[in-house]
């Protein structure tokens, strides 16, 4: 749904070659992913571009929202679950950690007020423990904790697909949850060292360690460079993700749809 950093790409006021690029693959909305399986539909993170992403992909139903952490580029679009409330006549389940729940209650106090105004988003919060897999509508999710500097962030594994964003480090215990994963989406900011994100070299080393069949890089800043230029130099089995990319896993294989 989106593959960019908190500023998105292009960045306001920037005239670098990435921000000026006409290639749609160099346009990066804030990070999010839509997971569809067994007739169910889930979105991981709902940042400032959530509405635009839902409209672009023609999403008419969501069974739940999963949130990785409380930074603005991952939660700012929560208000835009309202059309799903109205269409489906039900609260939107939101799964995340207790830390994020408390942050949401503060940031979106009007949603969780005892007497919310008519038309306010209807949200039901569910606490996720990193040590306990959970089910939503019969679909099993395995939470995977990574560290975003000193902030814990949840990644999620669904079957043979795993999604990790805003990652700088991961413990051996959490890394073990990735054993046998076929498709891994993981973040890499750009080429330079960063205190709370992996750079590209660190992400590639992590991918080599996990050994998925296919890996995609997400949460990229404009400093990562042009999509086509970077992509051609990546190792076999690793690609830059891009907004609108569809990955299909079927019978143990995966293919890009677009």
GIQUI-V142154 format. One record per backbone hydrogen bond with DSSP energy under -0.5 kcal/mol. CO is the residue of the C=O (numbers start at 1). NH is the residue of the N-H. E is the energy in kcal/mol with one decimal. If there is no record, write none. Layout:
co:CO nh:NH e:E
co:CO nh:NH e:E
This chain:
co:2 nh:32 e:-1.5
co:3 nh:220 e:-2.8
co:4 nh:31 e:-1.0
co:5 nh:8 e:-1.0
co:9 nh:28 e:-2.2
co:11 nh:14 e:-2.2
co:16 nh:20 e:-1.7
co:18 nh:21 e:-1.0
co:23 nh:26 e:-2.3
co:24 nh:27 e:-1.6
co:26 nh:28 e:-0.7
co:27 nh:29 e:-0.6
co:28 nh:9 e:-2.4
co:29 nh:3 e:-0.5
co:29 nh:4 e:-3.6
co:32 nh:2 e:-1.7
co:33 nh:35 e:-0.5
co:33 nh:44 e:-2.9
co:34 nh:36 e:-0.5
co:35 nh:42 e:-2.7
co:37 nh:40 e:-2.3
co:40 nh:37 e:-1.9
co:41 nh:63 e:-3.5
co:41 nh:64 e:-0.9
co:42 nh:35 e:-3.4
co:43 nh:45 e:-0.7
co:43 nh:66 e:-2.8
co:44 nh:33 e:-1.3
co:46 nh:77 e:-2.5
co:47 nh:50 e:-1.9
co:49 nh:53 e:-2.6
co:50 nh:54 e:-2.6
co:51 nh:55 e:-2.3
co:52 nh:56 e:-2.4
co:53 nh:57 e:-2.0
co:54 nh:58 e:-0.6
co:54 nh:59 e:-2.1
co:55 nh:58 e:-0.7
co:64 nh:43 e:-1.7
co:65 nh:95 e:-2.6
co:66 nh:45 e:-3.1
co:68 nh:154 e:-2.2
co:71 nh:74 e:-2.3
co:71 nh:75 e:-0.7
co:72 nh:75 e:-0.9
co:72 nh:76 e:-2.3
co:74 nh:46 e:-2.3
co:75 nh:78 e:-2.1
co:77 nh:80 e:-1.8
co:78 nh:81 e:-1.7
co:79 nh:82 e:-1.5
co:81 nh:84 e:-0.8
co:81 nh:85 e:-1.7
co:82 nh:86 e:-2.5
co:83 nh:87 e:-2.6
co:84 nh:88 e:-2.5
co:85 nh:89 e:-1.6
co:85 nh:90 e:-0.7
co:91 nh:93 e:-0.7
co:92 nh:124 e:-2.4
co:93 nh:65 e:-2.5
co:94 nh:96 e:-0.5
co:94 nh:126 e:-2.8
co:95 nh:67 e:-2.4
co:96 nh:128 e:-2.7
co:97 nh:101 e:-2.4
co:98 nh:102 e:-2.3
co:99 nh:103 e:-1.5
co:100 nh:104 e:-2.9
co:101 nh:105 e:-2.3
co:102 nh:106 e:-1.2
co:103 nh:107 e:-3.2
co:104 nh:108 e:-2.9
co:106 nh:109 e:-0.9
co:108 nh:111 e:-1.7
co:108 nh:112 e:-1.1
co:113 nh:116 e:-0.8
co:117 nh:120 e:-2.1
co:121 nh:123 e:-0.7
co:122 nh:92 e:-3.1
co:124 nh:94 e:-3.0
co:126 nh:96 e:-2.2
co:129 nh:132 e:-2.2
co:134 nh:141 e:-3.3
co:136 nh:139 e:-2.3
co:139 nh:136 e:-2.4
co:141 nh:134 e:-2.2
co:141 nh:143 e:-0.6
co:142 nh:157 e:-2.0
co:144 nh:155 e:-3.7
co:146 nh:148 e:-0.5
co:146 nh:153 e:-2.9
co:147 nh:149 e:-0.9
co:147 nh:168 e:-2.6
co:147 nh:169 e:-1.6
co:148 nh:150 e:-0.7
co:148 nh:151 e:-1.5
co:151 nh:148 e:-3.5
co:153 nh:146 e:-2.9
co:155 nh:144 e:-2.6
co:156 nh:163 e:-2.5
co:157 nh:142 e:-2.4
co:158 nh:161 e:-2.0
co:160 nh:182 e:-1.6
co:160 nh:183 e:-2.4
co:161 nh:158 e:-3.0
co:162 nh:185 e:-2.7
co:163 nh:156 e:-1.9
co:164 nh:187 e:-1.0
co:167 nh:198 e:-1.9
co:169 nh:147 e:-2.9
co:171 nh:175 e:-2.4
co:172 nh:176 e:-1.7
co:174 nh:177 e:-1.2
co:175 nh:178 e:-2.0
co:176 nh:179 e:-1.5
co:178 nh:181 e:-2.2
co:182 nh:213 e:-0.7
co:182 nh:214 e:-2.5
co:183 nh:162 e:-2.3
co:184 nh:186 e:-0.5
co:184 nh:216 e:-2.5
co:185 nh:164 e:-3.0
co:186 nh:218 e:-2.0
co:189 nh:221 e:-2.5
co:190 nh:200 e:-2.6
co:198 nh:189 e:-2.5
co:199 nh:203 e:-2.3
co:200 nh:204 e:-2.6
co:201 nh:205 e:-2.0
co:202 nh:206 e:-2.1
co:203 nh:207 e:-2.6
co:204 nh:208 e:-2.3
co:205 nh:209 e:-1.5
co:206 nh:210 e:-2.3
co:207 nh:211 e:-2.9
co:214 nh:184 e:-2.2
co:215 nh:239 e:-2.0
co:216 nh:186 e:-2.6
co:217 nh:241 e:-2.7
co:218 nh:188 e:-2.2
co:220 nh:5 e:-0.8
co:221 nh:224 e:-1.8
co:222 nh:225 e:-1.1
co:226 nh:230 e:-2.5
co:227 nh:231 e:-2.7
co:228 nh:232 e:-1.5
co:230 nh:233 e:-1.4
co:231 nh:234 e:-1.3
co:235 nh:238 e:-1.7
co:237 nh:215 e:-2.6
co:239 nh:217 e:-2.1
co:242 nh:245 e:-2.2
co:246 nh:257 e:-2.7
co:246 nh:258 e:-0.6
co:247 nh:249 e:-0.5
co:248 nh:250 e:-0.6
co:248 nh:255 e:-1.6
co:250 nh:253 e:-1.6
co:253 nh:250 e:-2.3
co:255 nh:248 e:-2.5
